[in-house]
C-alpha cells in the first residue's frame, strides 16, 4: 500500500506542476496576488494592464483619486475618454475613464469620492448608447462602495481556467526572456501587449499602435470589421434605438445639478466614432435616436450653464478615420484636436491649458 501511494505521488508530480503553472503565470506577471496601493501612491512610472481582471481598473481609478492630492481636472466616462493626458493641460489632471458603464454610474462614483477631492473642471464623456433604452434600461445603479470593493487579489475559477487555456495555446508565456522594463508593468496585458493605464489614468494601446501604422490586418477591429458587424446585428452596445430615453435625460439632469451644487465646472461632449462607423449607423436606419440626441441633451446643459459639444464622428473635431484606434475610439491625436476645438469655441478650459502650445504639440506629433 505504501509503495502504491509513493508511486501515485511520484506519478502525480508532473500533473501537479502543470496544474500549478497558471497560478505561476498569474503571480509572475502580477495579474493576481499583487496589491497596487503602494504603486498608486508612489512616484514610480507604471503601466497597469490586466488580461483577465478588468474589474481592478475601477479600484485603480477610485484609489488614485482618493489617495493622491486633489486634481484640478478630471476626465470621466467609459472607455471613450481615455486618450486625454496630463501633458495636454497646465493644471493637475487625472483620467478617471473606464469607471463608468451607464448614465446611472456617474453620480454614485462622484459620491464615492470625498468632496474635498472634487475637481474644478470635469471633462465629461457621455456615450450615445447611454441614452438608448435598448442598450441601457437604467434598472441597475451601483452602490457608492462599488468601486472601493471592486479589486480582486486572488483569481476566480474562471480566471484560472482562462489562464490555463491561454498558457497552453501560447497566448501568454510561462517564461519570458525580455530585457527589464524601465517602468513597472502590472498585469498580463501590460507585460505581453504593452497595453494599459499610465500614472495619469490615460490608456496606452501598446501593440495596437504599430499594427495600425503598418496596416497590419491582425490589428484589433481592422477596418472596423467587428464594429460594423455589431451595427449590422444590433448588439454589443450597438442595439437599435428609435428615440432618446427621457429617463436618461432626467438622470443627466440630476448629475449636472450635483456638479453645480459642488462647484464643479462641467465640460461635456458626445465622443467620436470613426466616420465610417457613424455613417453606417445613420444609413442603416436603425438608430434614429441619434438624429435628436444632441438637441435633446443641450437644454439640460444650458439649464446649468455648462458646456456641451457634439463630436459624434471624427470629422466633427477635425480628425479622420486614419487617426482612430478602432471603430469607437479616437487616438491621442483625435483627442488633442477635440480639445483644440473646445478651446477655439471659447471653452472655460482655456483657463487650464494653452491653445498655442497644443497646436504646436499637434504639429510635432510622432505619427
N, C-alpha and C positions, 0 to 999 in steps of 0.2 A: 504493500500500500504506500509506504514511504517513497519507494522507487518511482511509483506511478505519479505521485504528487510532484516529485522532483523533476521528472521528465516533462510533466504537464507545465510546470513553471518555466523550465528552460524553453520549451516549445512556444510558450506564450510571450516570452520576452520580445521577439520581433513584432508581434501583433500589438503589444502594449506600446512599444516605441512608435509604431505607425499611428496608433490612435492618439498619442500624445503630441504628435508633430503639429497639428493645427493649433493647439494651445501654445506651442513654442512660437509659431509664426505670429499669433496674436500678441504674445508678450514681446517678442523681439522687435516688432515694428510699432509698439505702443498703441495698437488697435484697442486692446483691453489691458487691464491691470496697471494702468498708468493714470495717476491723478494730475490734472492740468492746472490746479490752483496756483502753484508756485510759478508756473510758466506765465500765467496771466498777469501776475503782479510783478514779475521780474523785468529786466531790461534786455534779455536775450532775444535775438530775432528768431521767429519761428514760422513754420508752415504747418497748420493743422488740417489734415485731410483724411477722414475716415473712409474705409471701404465698406463697412457694414453698420457703423454706429452713428448715422447722421443725426440721430436724436441728441447726441452730445453737443452738436453745434448750438442748440438752443441754450444749453447751460454755458457754453463758451462765451456767447454774446452777453447773456444776462450777467455772468460773473464779471466780465470786463467792465461793464457799466457800473456795477455795484462796488467793485473792489478797487478801482482806479480813480484818480482825480476826475472831477466833473469835466465833461467835454462841451464846448460851446455849440458844436454842430453834431447832430446825428443824421444818418441816413437810415430809414426804417421801411421795411416791407418784406416781400418774399424774395425770391432769387433774382428778380429783375431790377434790383437796386445795388447789386454787389460791386459794380465797377467804379463807384465813387471812391476816391482815395484821398488820404490825408494831404498829399502834396498838391492837391487841387485847391486847397484852402490856406488862408493865412492865420486862421484861428484853430484851436484844438478841435479834432474831429474823430468820430468813431462810426464805422459802418455796422449797424445792428441788423442788417438784412439777413434773411433766411430764418428769422424768428417768427414770421407771420405766415399763416396759411390762408386766412379769410378775413373779412371785414370785422368779424367778431373778436379777432385776436388782438387788435391794436390797443384797445382800452385796458384789458387785463394786463397786457405787457407793460404799459406805462405805469399802471398802478402797482406793479411788482417792483418798481424802482423807487427809491426814496425821492421825495420831491426836491430835496436839495441837490440832487444829481441831474435834474432835468436840464435839457439843453436850451440855449437861447433860440436856436433855429432848428427846425425839424424838416429835413428833406423827405417827403412822404411819397413813396411809390404805391400807386393803387392799381393793381392788376384789373384789367377789364372783366375777367372771369368772376371777380368778387361781386359783381353786380348782375350776374346771370343766375337766376334761381336754380336752373338745371344743373349748374356747377356747384353752387354753394347755397344750400337751403336754410342756412342760419340756425339750424336746430341744435348745434353744439357751441358752447362757449367755454374756453379753457379756464380753469381756476387760476387765481392770481399766483399760486405757488407752482404752477405747471413748469415754468422754465427753471426754477430753482431745483426742482426734483427730477429733471429730465436726464441727468448724467447716469450712464451705465458703466460701472467699473469692470464688472465681470461679464463674460459673454453669455448671451442667451443660447438655448439649444439650437435655434435656427442659425445663429451666427456660427456656431461650431460646425454645423453641417455644411454651410456655405463655404467656410474656410477649408474644410476637408476636401470638398469637391474642387474648389479653385486651386488648391495646392496640387492635387493630382493632375489637373489639366495644365499646370504651369503658369496660371494667371498671376499668382503671387509666389515669389521664390522662397524656398526654405533657407537657402544660403545665398548671401549677397557679397560680392567682392568689390563693390563700388568704393570709390575714394570717400573719405569722411566729408560730410557736408559742412558748409560754413554757417548754416542755420540749423536749428533744431527741428527735425521733421517728426511729426506725430501722426501715426495712422498709416495704413497701407496705401491709401490713395496719394498721400504726400510722398511717401518713400518710393513707390513704384512709378507713379504717373506725374510726380512733381506738381500735384494739384492740391489746393487747399486754401485756408484762410490765413492772411497775413496778420501782423500785430494790430493794424488799424481796422481789422474786420473785413477788409475787401477781399475778393476772391481772385486767386491766380489760377488760370486754367491750364497751366502746365503743358503737357504734350499736345493738347488740342491746338495750341497756337502754331507751332512749327508745321503741324499737319495741314492746317488751313493755308498757311503761307505757301507751302509746296504743292497745294492742290491734291493732297493725299486723300484718296477715296475712302480710306479707313477712318477718317475724321468723324467724330460724333455728329449725327444728323447731317451728313454730307449732302449738299444741295437741298437741304431741308426735307429730305425724303421721309423721315419719321414724323416730322411736324405736319407735313401735308397729308400723310396717311391718317393722322389723328383728326384733322379737319374733315377729311372725307368720311371717317367713321363717326364723328361727333362724340368723341370720348377723350379721356385722359386730359382734362382741363379745357377741352375744346367742345364741350357739349353744346348742342344747338340751343339758341336762345331767341325768343321773339321780342321781349320787352325788358326794359330796365326794372330790376327788382326794387320796388318802392321801400320795402323794409330795409334793404341795404342802405338806401339813402338816409333813412332815419338813424341807422347805426352810425353812418358817417357824420351826421349832424351832432350826435352825442359825443363822438370823438373830438370834433372841432370845438365844441363847447368846453370840453375838458381842457383842451390845449389853451383856449382863450383864458379860461379861469386861472390857469397856471402860468400865464405869460410866456407861452411857447409860441414863437412865430413860425407858422406852417407855410412851407413852400412845397406844393404837391404837384404831381404830374401823372398822366397815363403813360406807362413805359412803352418803348418802341418794339414792335415786331419787325422782322425783315419785311421789306415792301412786298416781296413775292408772297409771303405768308399772309400778310394783312389783305392784300388784293385778292388772294384766293378765298379768304373768309367772306369778303364782300361779294365776290362774283358767285359764290355758292348759293347765296340767297337764304342761308340757314342761320345767319347771325344779324337779323335786322335790329337787334338791341344796340348794336354798335353805332347806328346812324344817329341815335338820340342820346347816347351815353354822356358825352361831354356837356351838351346843353342842359341835361337834367342835373348834372353834378355841379355845374358852375354857380348857380344861385346859392347853393349851400355854402360855398366858399365866400361868395360875396357877402353873405349874411354876417360872417365873422371877419370880414376884411382880410382874408388870406389869399395868397396867390395860387393859381391853378392853371396848368399848362397841358395842352394836348400834343403829345409826341407819340401817337399811336403807331406810326411807322417811321422807319429810318430817315426818309426824305424830309420829314417834318422838322428834324433837328439838323439838317444839312449833312447827314450821314448817308450811307448807302449799304447795300447788301454785301459788298466786299469787306465791310468793317464789322460783320456780325460774328459772334461765337457760334451761334446756331439760330434756328428759326425764331426763338423767343428772346434771345439775349444779345444785346449790343456789346461791343468791345469797350476798352478804356477810351479809345478814340471817339467812339459814339458818345460816351458819357461826358467827355470834356467838351464836345460840340454841343451837347444838350445843355450843359451848364453855361456855355457861352451864349446860347440863345436866350436863356433866362436873364443873364446879366444885360444883354442888349435890349431886353424888354423892361429894363429898369427894376429888376428884382432887388429885394432887400438884401439878397446875398452879396450884393456889391459891397456891403459893409464888412464882409469876412473873406473876400478873395479879390483878385486883381484881374480885370478883363484883359489888359495888355499882356500880362505875364502868361495867362492861359493861351492867348493867341500865339505867343512866342513858343510856348511848350508844344502846342499843336504843330507848328511849322517845323519843329525839330523831332517829330515822332520817329520812333525806330522803324516802324513798319505799318 
